[in-house]
């Protein structure tokens, strides 16, 4: 456990929060307790892969592989070794633990669905069977005993998967984690906040759908989490539910900003990230999605109302900092992808007679503006990443603005059916 702590301190320092350390400690104690309970029946039944599955799904895959080594040693010490020697059972359990790691991580990947967990458990069961069989044949000539132990070891993988499926949602809820399963659940249009957005601010809802497509494509291009980017885009503007009529996409003719001081207008507009975070916290939305809501405008300038204020009061009487969002700037690739997608989707709607060249030119200009304003400085995006993002945006928007044929205005003759059709044919004859 000390080695695990050193690993976290060296490579995952930014994730060493009290909550995450408590989660890892709880998983370690839980897995050790379950292994101790199952060892009373048969040591080969111990769910030694449970810890790897839970850490991989709830925390981090690299940490899961490292932690699996420690839990494997702990589980091996729970086997019957009354002679004081390093027994065959201890070696088999440790070997099963080591072999299961790459298998589980290869299967789970970034999917993390329940059926994928069951598949991982089945494959681990096969691996456990082969490992126990190999060790048993080297050390014993009693084939019946070796096969019995191998079958018990196979059940260990299935038991680990079943326990993982049962325990994972509980830990997700207790620690409010943004796992893939949780994100898929949040992406359901029937979620209360998304349902409200559709009914109370339909323009914002449809804007969020396009932003989600753009952000997912960009995140996938730069190796970020596309599911987190998509869900973050779905929720990024939920703060507009507080005053939907003050946002252009929800207006039908009347614009209250026409009779409002630009400073007041900016105060209303720049409040929506803060309002969105408050609404999301009440709905128990996980922290990574909250960060996207909070950071999706960074501390950028509301240029329209800044320009309006300059024209009304003169540049010497207007401070540009009064027309900035509260921030902070995006601190993850996913938040940066949502910021750029949000900006580009809104601007792309205003392109007259859009073409591929116009769309690509607008994308590069807006990305360059965000870069020059320092909005991407904390996001870890490279210039190569920005090039990939521009290409991904261009592909998506080209599909949105694809050319359609103009339908001719042709009068359709009335339909004639049954007896009327036969009578018409007879009259024609």
Phi and psi in degrees as a GROMACS rama.xvg file:
@    title "Ramachandran Plot"
@    xaxis  label "Phi"
@    yaxis  label "Psi"
@TYPE xy
-64.7197  -41.1186  UNK-2
-62.2215  -39.6055  UNK-3
-62.6035  -41.8062  UNK-4
-61.9796  -40.3323  UNK-5
-65.3546  -38.1078  UNK-6
-62.6269  -46.4596  UNK-7
-62.2138  -41.9275  UNK-8
-63.1752  -34.5344  UNK-9
-83.1341  -41.0767  UNK-10
-113.716  -20.0084  UNK-11
-131.151  43.645  UNK-12
-61.6571  -36.7271  UNK-13
-67.9271  -16.0974  UNK-14
-103.142  5.63091  UNK-15
-84.2827  63.1892  UNK-16
-88.1458  163.839  UNK-17
-59.0811  -40.0144  UNK-18
-63.2436  -45.7898  UNK-19
-67.3111  -39.7905  UNK-20
-65.5134  -37.8051  UNK-21
-65.5079  -38.1098  UNK-22
-62.5221  -47.5853  UNK-23
-64.3733  -40.3077  UNK-24
-64.2484  -41.1668  UNK-25
-64.1801  -41.7299  UNK-26
-62.9851  -41.7487  UNK-27
-61.7481  -46.9971  UNK-28
-65.7659  -41.6508  UNK-29
-63.1668  -46.7038  UNK-30
-65.2946  -41.3644  UNK-31
-62.6383  -41.9045  UNK-32
-64.1137  -42.0377  UNK-33
-67.0773  -39.957  UNK-34
-62.3687  -39.8745  UNK-35
-63.2244  -40.8916  UNK-36
-65.8556  -44.9953  UNK-37
-71.1355  -26.986  UNK-38
-65.7905  -20.3172  UNK-39
-68.6272  -25.1558  UNK-40
-89.3717  -55.6553  UNK-41
-162.058  131.377  UNK-42
-63.0293  -28.0415  UNK-43
-74.0421  -14.3649  UNK-44
-83.8437  -8.90643  UNK-45
-57.1975  130.653  UNK-46
-77.2261  67.6756  UNK-47
-69.6927  -19.6754  UNK-48
-87.6969  -5.58819  UNK-49
-61.4113  -43.4493  UNK-50
-61.6268  -42.1684  UNK-51
-61.2531  -44.3829  UNK-52
-63.2264  -46.5806  UNK-53
-65.6543  -44.4018  UNK-54
-66.7768  -39.1152  UNK-55
-64.4849  -39.8669  UNK-56
-81.4293  -31.4361  UNK-57
-103.214  -19.0799  UNK-58
-129.713  -79.5516  UNK-59
-159.681  139.232  UNK-60
-73.0422  -39.2418  UNK-61
-64.0923  -42.6319  UNK-62
-64.298  -34.7176  UNK-63
-62.0579  -42.932  UNK-64
-64.5813  -39.8775  UNK-65
-69.9749  -45.051  UNK-66
-66.05  -29.4436  UNK-67
-61.0766  -32.738  UNK-68
-64.7357  -46.3271  UNK-69
-63.9897  -43.5811  UNK-70
-67.1314  -31.3768  UNK-71
-63.9875  -41.8993  UNK-72
-64.8266  -42.0915  UNK-73
-61.6103  -44.8352  UNK-74
-63.9634  -37.5741  UNK-75
-65.5253  -28.8118  UNK-76
-73.4949  -15.124  UNK-77
-86.2034  -4.15484  UNK-78
-77.2125  165.674  UNK-79
-76.6186  108.896  UNK-80
-134.535  55.0533  UNK-81
-64.3219  -21.2952  UNK-82
-75.6224  -12.8072  UNK-83
86.478  -4.21894  UNK-84
-92.6161  163.15  UNK-85
-78.2528  98.4933  UNK-86
-77.2263  169.497  UNK-87
-63.5371  -38.944  UNK-88
-62.4432  -43.5899  UNK-89
-59.5725  -43.2756  UNK-90
-66.7093  -38.9684  UNK-91
-63.9656  -45.5398  UNK-92
-61.897  -43.3003  UNK-93
-65.1771  -40.2732  UNK-94
-65.9529  -39.4589  UNK-95
-61.3253  -41.7836  UNK-96
-62.5114  -44.458  UNK-97
-65.5286  -41.4193  UNK-98
-71.7061  -28.1239  UNK-99
-73.956  -25.3683  UNK-100
-56.2371  -61.007  UNK-101
-59.5952  -33.8188  UNK-102
-64.3558  -49.1327  UNK-103
-63.3575  -45.5013  UNK-104
-66.8868  -33.8071  UNK-105
-68.2621  -36.7465  UNK-106
-77.9553  -45.5923  UNK-107
-66.0214  -45.681  UNK-108
50.7005  -129.412  UNK-109
-107.649  8.45284  UNK-110
-80.1485  -63.8044  UNK-111
70.1006  17.3067  UNK-112
-74.1434  163.029  UNK-113
-61.5588  -42.9623  UNK-114
-65.3049  -33.223  UNK-115
-64.8614  -37.5684  UNK-116
-63.6753  -41.0491  UNK-117
-63.389  -40.5055  UNK-118
-62.2668  -42.8608  UNK-119
-60.8949  -41.0662  UNK-120
-63.2007  -39.7574  UNK-121
-65.4136  -42.333  UNK-122
-67.7007  -37.2696  UNK-123
-64.8186  -37.5893  UNK-124
-58.9263  -42.9785  UNK-125
-63.9277  -42.8106  UNK-126
-62.2514  -43.7828  UNK-127
-61.4993  -40.8316  UNK-128
-58.7348  -47.7267  UNK-129
-67.7747  -40.5902  UNK-130
-63.2152  -47.1173  UNK-131
-66.0722  -39.4048  UNK-132
-62.4602  -43.3447  UNK-133
-64.7042  -47.2614  UNK-134
-65.4659  -40.1294  UNK-135
-64.3229  -41.1014  UNK-136
-67.5389  -29.7235  UNK-137
-70.6777  -34.225  UNK-138
-106.744  -5.59184  UNK-139
-148.795  147.352  UNK-140
-99.0773  -2.87204  UNK-141
-84.8303  93.2692  UNK-142
-64.0339  -36.1487  UNK-143
-62.2379  -45.2124  UNK-144
-64.8965  -40.4619  UNK-145
-64.4376  -43.9558  UNK-146
-65.7956  -36.8768  UNK-147
-62.328  -46.9362  UNK-148
-62.5559  -38.2641  UNK-149
-65.7446  -37.6624  UNK-150
-68.5282  -40.0686  UNK-151
-61.4018  -39.7732  UNK-152
-65.3977  -36.0169  UNK-153
-62.8338  -39.4353  UNK-154
-63.8758  -24.8268  UNK-155
-59.6641  -41.625  UNK-156
-64.6725  -43.1785  UNK-157
-65.6542  -42.9939  UNK-158
-61.2697  -41.5028  UNK-159
-60.6153  -43.491  UNK-160
-65.831  -42.9349  UNK-161
-64.7563  -43.7323  UNK-162
-63.7338  -37.8329  UNK-163
-63.2846  -44.801  UNK-164
-62.0608  -35.4098  UNK-165
-77.345  -37.0839  UNK-166
-83.9289  -34.4191  UNK-167
-54.4585  -49.8066  UNK-168
-61.379  -32.6706  UNK-169
-65.2453  -47.3505  UNK-170
-67.2889  -36.7662  UNK-171
-56.8709  -45.01  UNK-172
-69.7561  -44.2278  UNK-173
-63.3627  -43.95  UNK-174
-99.2093  -0.0490368  UNK-175
51.5927  59.6478  UNK-176
-95.0794  147.642  UNK-177
-93.9374  63.7378  UNK-178
-76.2327  167.646  UNK-179
-61.8541  -37.691  UNK-180
-63.3132  -42.3663  UNK-181
-66.1838  -40.4748  UNK-182
-65.872  -39.1433  UNK-183
-62.625  -39.8281  UNK-184
-63.617  -41.1702  UNK-185
-69.9218  -22.7088  UNK-186
-79.7003  -4.42901  UNK-187
-65.8941  125.249  UNK-188
-60.4603  -17.0781  UNK-189
-85.8626  2.05425  UNK-190
-58.5293  139.582  UNK-191
-52.4569  -45.1602  UNK-192
-67.6229  -41.5006  UNK-193
-67.6179  -35.6908  UNK-194
-64.7872  -43.7092  UNK-195
-61.4321  -40.6372  UNK-196
-62.1416  -40.7268  UNK-197
-64.4613  -40.734  UNK-198
-83.9416  -37.8474  UNK-199
-97.2636  -25.1869  UNK-200
-140.704  67.9783  UNK-201
-60.7994  -33.8776  UNK-202
-63.4683  -43.3236  UNK-203
-64.9992  -37.347  UNK-204
-61.855  -48.5904  UNK-205
-68.9603  -32.7692  UNK-206
-60.7966  -43.2595  UNK-207
-64.3056  -34.5377  UNK-208
-63.4617  -45.6944  UNK-209
-66.9428  -41.201  UNK-210
-60.545  -39.1573  UNK-211
-62.6612  -42.0041  UNK-212
-62.3197  -42.9592  UNK-213
-65.8998  -47.181  UNK-214
-64.635  -39.5016  UNK-215
-63.805  -43.4502  UNK-216
-63.7489  -41.2389  UNK-217
-66.5777  -44.9233  UNK-218
-63.1372  -39.2609  UNK-219
-64.5859  -35.0469  UNK-220
-70.3296  -30.9321  UNK-221
-104.156  9.17312  UNK-222
79.3244  17.0468  UNK-223
-85.884  -173.237  UNK-224
-88.3222  103.976  UNK-225
-66.7123  -31.751  UNK-226
-68.6995  -41.5104  UNK-227
-63.6731  -40.491  UNK-228
-63.7254  -41.6898  UNK-229
-64.2441  -48.9089  UNK-230
-66.2153  -39.7612  UNK-231
-60.339  -37.4846  UNK-232
-68.3564  -36.0513  UNK-233
-58.6099  -38.578  UNK-234
-101.12  -2.37186  UNK-235
-63.5927  -26.7231  UNK-236
-112.129  22.1756  UNK-237
-66.3562  -19.1489  UNK-238
-63.2861  -19.4598  UNK-239
-69.9991  -10.8922  UNK-240
-63.8539  -22.807  UNK-241
-69.6066  -38.7304  UNK-242
-140.969  67.8762  UNK-243
-61.3986  -30.9754  UNK-244
-70.0622  -10.8299  UNK-245
-90.1594  2.793  UNK-246
-114.769  133.389  UNK-247
-54.8558  -39.2123  UNK-248
-68.6096  -14.3142  UNK-249
-104.042  1.55906  UNK-250
-91.2538  142.471  UNK-251
-122.899  75.0411  UNK-252
98.0782  -68.3602  UNK-253
-73.7045  131.521  UNK-254
-123.394  106.193  UNK-255
-63.3469  -18.177  UNK-256
-70.0318  -19.0574  UNK-257
-65.1814  -23.4136  UNK-258
-118.527  25.1615  UNK-259
-123.742  141.142  UNK-260
-60.6621  138.339  UNK-261
-59.2335  -30.1919  UNK-262
-67.4564  -38.8396  UNK-263
-67.9423  -41.2179  UNK-264
-58.9265  -43.8382  UNK-265
-65.4455  -39.3931  UNK-266
-60.916  -37.7914  UNK-267
-69.6076  -46.8017  UNK-268
-66.5149  -43.5842  UNK-269
-75.6608  -6.44579  UNK-270
-82.6825  -14.4678  UNK-271
-68.4936  -30.5613  UNK-272
-64.1975  -41.2753  UNK-273
-65.3983  -42.7813  UNK-274
-63.7542  -38.4279  UNK-275
-64.6781  -40.0859  UNK-276
-62.7369  -42.1843  UNK-277
-62.5514  -43.1936  UNK-278
-65.5922  -41.6805  UNK-279
-67.075  -36.1771  UNK-280
-64.0281  -39.5161  UNK-281
-64.8881  -30.7539  UNK-282
-88.2281  4.51361  UNK-283
60.5182  42.2742  UNK-284
-75.2839  137.692  UNK-285
-61.0512  156.476  UNK-286
-58.108  -41.6564  UNK-287
-60.1911  -33.5694  UNK-288
-73.1007  -37.9375  UNK-289
-59.2807  -40.8817  UNK-290
-62.0804  -38.8761  UNK-291
-66.4837  -42.733  UNK-292
-59.5832  -44.2732  UNK-293
-69.94  -34.1111  UNK-294
-102.998  -1.45616  UNK-295
-70.9838  -12.2896  UNK-296
-110.042  -6.15107  UNK-297
56.3969  -136.765  UNK-298
-118.741  40.3256  UNK-299
-69.4261  167.429  UNK-300
-94.9199  138.556  UNK-301
-84.1908  89.9423  UNK-302
-64.1551  -37.0374  UNK-303
-60.2769  -48.3472  UNK-304
-80.0204  -24.5468  UNK-305
-64.6553  -45.1548  UNK-306
-63.6943  -39.3356  UNK-307
-63.4469  -41.1012  UNK-308
-67.2443  -39.6206  UNK-309
-61.2935  -41.4309  UNK-310
-68.4315  -31.1639  UNK-311
-81.8898  -43.0967  UNK-312
-113.938  -9.06125  UNK-313
90.0843  144.904  UNK-314
-63.8691  -29.9069  UNK-315
-71.288  -17.668  UNK-316
-103.417  6.44655  UNK-317
-123.683  126.956  UNK-318
-100.113  121.884  UNK-319
-62.5118  -26.7272  UNK-320
-66.5104  -21.5293  UNK-321
-74.2023  -9.46953  UNK-322
-113.744  21.129  UNK-323
-101.605  152.131  UNK-324
-69.3271  163.68  UNK-325
-73.8447  -22.0369  UNK-326
81.3371  -168.672  UNK-327
-78.4644  174  UNK-328
-71.5269  158.214  UNK-329
-57.1737  132.621  UNK-330
-113.755  0.952197  UNK-331
-132.43  161.936  UNK-332
-64.2133  -37.0842  UNK-333
-63.8495  -44.3563  UNK-334
-64.899  -37.813  UNK-335
-66.4218  -38.6411  UNK-336
-63.7761  -39.8569  UNK-337
-67.1677  -40.966  UNK-338
-58.3797  -50.5424  UNK-339
-65.6395  -40.6525  UNK-340
-63.7052  -40.7568  UNK-341
-61.96  -46.263  UNK-342
-64.2443  -45.1852  UNK-343
-73.4893  -37.4158  UNK-344
-63.2744  -42.8745  UNK-345
-64.8342  -40.8525  UNK-346
-73.6778  -33.6234  UNK-347
-65.2598  -26.2329  UNK-348
-65.9375  -22.8273  UNK-349
-91.8766  1.66729  UNK-350
-72.7396  121.685  UNK-351
-77.0903  131.019  UNK-352
47.9396  65.3401  UNK-353
-62.2048  138.028  UNK-354
-127.613  169.431  UNK-355
-59.4026  -41.4229  UNK-356
-66.1715  -42.2371  UNK-357
-63.7953  -43.1751  UNK-358
-63.8746  -46.8266  UNK-359
-63.3435  -40.0764  UNK-360
-63.5658  -41.6749  UNK-361
-65.6916  -41.8523  UNK-362
-59.1874  -49.3635  UNK-363
-65.6692  -36.5243  UNK-364
-64.9561  -45.1049  UNK-365
-69.4843  -38.7253  UNK-366
-64.3235  -40.8918  UNK-367
-64.3141  -38.2812  UNK-368
-63.6584  -43.793  UNK-369
-63.3777  -39.1341  UNK-370
-65.0458  -44.7344  UNK-371
-67.2961  -29.108  UNK-372
-82.2794  -1.70942  UNK-373
80.9487  10.8714  UNK-374
-70.414  -19.5571  UNK-375
-105.301  7.51261  UNK-376
-64.3489  -28.1895  UNK-377
-104.742  10.5501  UNK-378
-98.1829  -5.04246  UNK-379
67.873  13.9521  UNK-380
-79.7985  138.397  UNK-381
-98.016  170.535  UNK-382
-62.0104  -35.2948  UNK-383
-64.5824  -39.1662  UNK-384
-62.3124  -42.4194  UNK-385
-63.4513  -35.3224  UNK-386
-65.7362  -40.7412  UNK-387
-66.4978  -37.9574  UNK-388
-64.7619  -43.1466  UNK-389
-60.0367  -42.1141  UNK-390
-65.1738  -40.3367  UNK-391
-65.4646  -43.5246  UNK-392
-60.991  -42.9328  UNK-393
-61.4915  -42.0052  UNK-394
-62.478  -44.7278  UNK-395
-68.3856  -46.8677  UNK-396
-69.913  -30.8344  UNK-397
-62.0764  -36.7081  UNK-398
-69.6577  -33.8685  UNK-399
-68.9501  -41.6958  UNK-400
-98.0445  30.2444  UNK-401
-64.145  153.012  UNK-402
-75.7882  139.955  UNK-403
-118.852  152.567  UNK-404
-77.176  152.129  UNK-405
-85.7612  123.898  UNK-406
-75.3282  130.404  UNK-407
-71.7397  148.882  UNK-408
-89.1607  89.877  UNK-409
-119.673  131.717  UNK-410
-75.2133  128.814  UNK-411
-93.351  124.175  UNK-412
-60.3432  148.636  UNK-413
-63.8836  144.485  UNK-414
-72.9325  136.074  UNK-415
-119.834  122.408  UNK-416
-128.202  162.718  UNK-417
58.7976  -131.56  UNK-418
-63.9179  -35.592  UNK-419
-61.2444  -38.2534  UNK-420
-65.2469  -42.863  UNK-421
-65.6284  -40.2931  UNK-422
-63.8901  -39.2072  UNK-423
-64.8858  -39.2771  UNK-424
-66.6372  -39.5534  UNK-425
-63.9025  -43.2378  UNK-426
-64.6983  -32.3159  UNK-427
-71.2107  -36.6598  UNK-428
